[in-house]
Amino acid sequence: MKINKVLRSAIAEAMGVMLFVASIVAANFNPTFHNLALAGTLTVMILITATVSGGHLNPAVSLFFFARKGIDLQTLLVYWVAQLSGAALGLYLGFALSGSTVEAVAAPAGVSQSGAIIGEIMATTVLIILITRLASTKREALIPFAVGIWVLVASTFTLTGAQANPAVTFALMLRDGFTQNYLAVVLAEFAGALLALIYVVVLDGGVKKAKKKK
């Protein structure tokens, strides 16, 4: 059965994000292995969707590739709709699997919200630079594993667990409401994408245009 390329990519993005978010929710009952479970799931989802949609699974990553002319505006918008839809479905799939909930992204009591914002900016910036460097040096096969490792490591020192993904934050918004804390995190994640773009274009002039792949 032949399916339009854009539709096929959208389905892949939605499925990948859905299962990733579901892993965050369903694995929450076991804090010891929670971060390992979500990092492992993200790695597998990128491997599965990489040859179909590029395996973005992240609105900030898609925006970066749009800015680098790796995808056009139509594809960007389709990806965003697919990613956010997948996040919403993933939230409820996670509830169905375990009935557990994810911890709020907002900074813990007594901790400055600025710390959570800085952590998200850092996690997203490094994530996208990592993807770009591997793609531009023809080491795309390493991207799923490198991303999984970075998410796992960054989750240990960021207040938000290094979501670095507006789609995941959107799922949390659906659960807890559209608060200022969540909106600040989304802005931080897109700010990370902007910083990554500045790094690639201005500071790392030797990097070739990023390919449409994660």
N, C-alpha and C positions, 0 to 999 in steps of 0.2 A: 504493500500500500504506500503510495507516494504522498508525502505531506510537504506543504510549503516550507522552505528552509527557515524562514523567520518564525513560523509557528512551531516547527520542530525545535528550534533553539529556545523559544519561550517555554515550551513544555519541559525541556531539560533544565532550564534555570529554575522554574517553579518547583520541580521535583527535587532538585538538589537542595534548594533552600528549605523546603518543607521537611525533608528528612534531617537536615542539619539542626533546624530549630526543634524538631521533635526530640532529637537526642539531648539537647540542652535541658528540655523539660523533663523527659523521662528518666534521665540519669541523675537527676538532682537528689534522689533518695539516697545516693551513695556518694557523699562529698569527697571521699578519698580518690575515687576514680572518675569523678565528674568531668574534670578538665581533660583527662586522658580520653574519655569517651567522646567528648565533643570534638577534640582535635583529630582523633582517629576517624570520626564520621566525616568531618570536613575534607580530610585527605581522600577518603574513598569517593565522596561525592564529586570532587574535582576530577579524579581519575575517570569516573563514569561519564561526566558531562564535557570534558575537555575537547573531545573531537566533534562534539555536536554544537555546543554554544560557545566554546572557549572556556567554559567552567568559571565564569566570573563569580556567580553566587553572592554578589555584593554590589549594591548600588554605587558605592564609592569607587569601586574598581571599574565598573562600567563607565562612570563619569570620567574617570581618568583616561580610559581608552578612547572615549569620544573626544576629549580634549586633544588627544594625540592623533586624531583622525583614524583610529583603528576601527571604529564603528560609526555609522551615520546616526543622525538624530532619530530617525524612525526606529532603528534597532535599539537605541538607548531607551526610548520611551517604552517600547515593547518589553525590554529586559526589566525595566523598573516595575512595570505592572506585574510581570511574572514573578519577580523576586518578592514583592510585597504580598502578593496573593499566596505565594508559597509559604511565606513567613506566617501568615494568618492561619493557613491550613496546618502548618507544622505545630503551632501552639496547641490547637485542639487535638491533633494527633498525639502529641505528647501527653496531654491530659488523659486521653483514652487509653494510652499504654500503661500509665502508672498513677494518674491522679495527682501527681506531684506538681509543684510550681517552681518557677525560677526565682532567684533572688533579685530584688530590684536593682537597677543600674545605679540609682542614686548613691552618693557617698554615704558610708555608715555614719551613725550618730557620733558627733564629736570630731568628725573629719571634714576638712574644708572641701566644698564641692569642686574647687579649683583643682584639687589633686586628682579627682576622677576625670575631669576634662583634659588635663595634661596627659594623663595615662592613655586616654582614647586617641588623642592627637598623635602621640608617639607610636602607639600600636598600629594605627592605620597608616601612618607615614612609612614606617619601616616595612610593613606588609606590602605596600604597593611598590616601593623601591625594589624590594626583593624580587617580586614578580617580574618587574621590568628588566632588571639586570639579567635574570635567568633567561627570559624570552629573547633579549637582544643579543645574548651570547650563545644562542642555539642550544640551550640546556633546558628546554621546556619540560623534558621528562622529569626533572627534579622539582618542578614547581609544586605539585601536590604535597610532596613530602616536606619541602622547605616551609610551605605555608602552615602545614599541620604542626611542625616543630615550633615555628615562631608563635603561633597562637597558644600552644601549650606553655611555652616558656613565658610569654608576656602575661599570661593569666595569673602567674604566680606573684607578679609585682605591681599589678594595676588594680585599682579599687573596683573597677567594673568587670574584672575577669577578662579584659581585653577582647570585647566583642568585635570592635573594629569593623562593624557592619551595620549600616542603617536599617537593613531588613530585620535583623535580630532585635534591634532597639524598637522597631515598629511593632513587632510581636509583643514586646513588653508593654508598649503603650496600650495595646488592645486589652491587655490584662488589667493594668493599673490606672489607665486614663492618661490623657495627653498633658502631663505636668511639665513645668518649666525644666525640671531636672532632665527628663528624657529629651526634650527639645534641645537642650544644651549639649547633650551627648551626641545627638544627630549632627548638630552643627560642628562639633569637634571632629567627628568622623569625616565630614566633607572637608573640613579645614586640613585634616591630615592628607587627603587626596590632593589638595591644592599645594601643600608643602612638597609632596612627592613630585608633583608636576614641575615645580620650581627647581627642585634638585636635579631632575632629569634634563630639563631644558637649559638651565643656566649653569649649574655647578658641574654637571656630568656631561659635558659636551660631546664626549666620545661615544655615548650610548646612541645606538640607532633607534629609529622610531619603534616604539613598543608594538609588538604584534598583538593581534586580537586573540589573546589566549591567556588563561590563568592557570 
